[in-house]
């Protein structure tokens, strides 16, 4: 397997610079960050390839808040996670919707292709 290297993000979601190799995540941490950034990328948002990203607007929000929209979202999110480079499997997937602030939190445990595990939590 090719080692996965990923530039770390700060608390605001911006790339970290100025500390050389300390600004990079390796192994399971890199794969977990790739999952997180992949989930936060909306389909059509990246100018270089508008076919990548999570199709929230195209596949979920188009349903105008029906109860089925949350169930529709789960397979899309799980497919995005499982399709991330370095992910071998996804365990303990949970989705929590906070209606007061209209937030969606997804958490899971991933196992990487080299057998390491890492937690992932993303709030939309």
N, C-alpha and C positions, 0 to 999 in steps of 0.2 A: 504494500500500500504506500502511496505517496503521502508524505507528511503534509498535513494541512497547517498553513500559517495564515493568521488573520489579524489585521490591525485592530487593536483594542479600541473600544469606544469609552468616552467619559460619561459622566452622569447625565449630560444633555444629549447623548447620542452622537457626538462629534468624534472624529478620529483623534487619537492621542499622538502627539509628536514630541520630540525633544529628549527622549530617553533611550534612543537607539533600539536595540532588540527587546528592551523591556516594554516597548509599546506594542508588542505582538503577543498574541495568544497562540498556544500550540496544543495539539492533541485534542482531548475531549472538550476543553474550554473553547478552542477555536471552532469546533463543530457546533457547539451550543450557541456561540455567537452567530455563526452562519445561519442557524435555524432562526434565531431571533430577528436578524436583519432581513431574512427571507420572508418572514411573516409580516414584517412591517412595510415591505415593499408592495405597493398596490399594482395590479396589472395595468399596464399602459403608462406607468409613471417613469420608467427608465427609458430615456431617449434612445439608447443604443439597441435595445431589444424590447419592444412594447408587448411582446407575448409572455414575458416572465412576470411573476408576482402573483399575489393572492387576489382572486377575482371577487372582491367584496362588493364592488359596485355592480359588476356584471351579473353575478350569480346569487347574491344574498340580499343586498339592500334594494334590489329591484322588486323584491316581494313586499315592500312597504310595511315592514314590521309585523308581518303575520307570525303567529306562533311557530309556523314551520320554518321561518327564516333562521332561527337558531339551530334547528336540527339540520338544515341544509348546510350551514356553515361548518359543522364538525367534520364531515368527510373532506371538504375543501382544505381545511386547516391541517388535518391529519395527512392528507396527500402531500401538502406543501412540506411538512416536516419530514416525512418519509423519503421524499425526493431530494432532500438536501445532501450534497456530497459528504460522505463520511458517516451517514446515519445508517445503522444496520437494523435497528428496531426502536419502537416507541412504546413505552409503558406508562401506566398510571395517568393517562390523559384525562384532564378535567377542564371544564369550561364554566366560568362563573360570570353571570351578567348582573351588573349593578345598575338597576333601573333608575335610581335617584340621580346618579351622575352620568348615566348612559355609557358605562365602561364595560368592556369585555376583557376578562383575564383568562388566559390559557396557560395551563401548567402541565408539564409532563417530565418524564425521565427518559433520556435517550441513551441507547447503547451504540457506541461507534463501531465501525468496521474492524477496529483493532481490539475490541472487547472492553473498552473503558466506558464508564457511565458518567452522565452529567445532568444536572437539573436544568430545565428551561422554563422561564416564566415571562410572558409578554402581556402587557396591558395595552389595549387599543383605546 
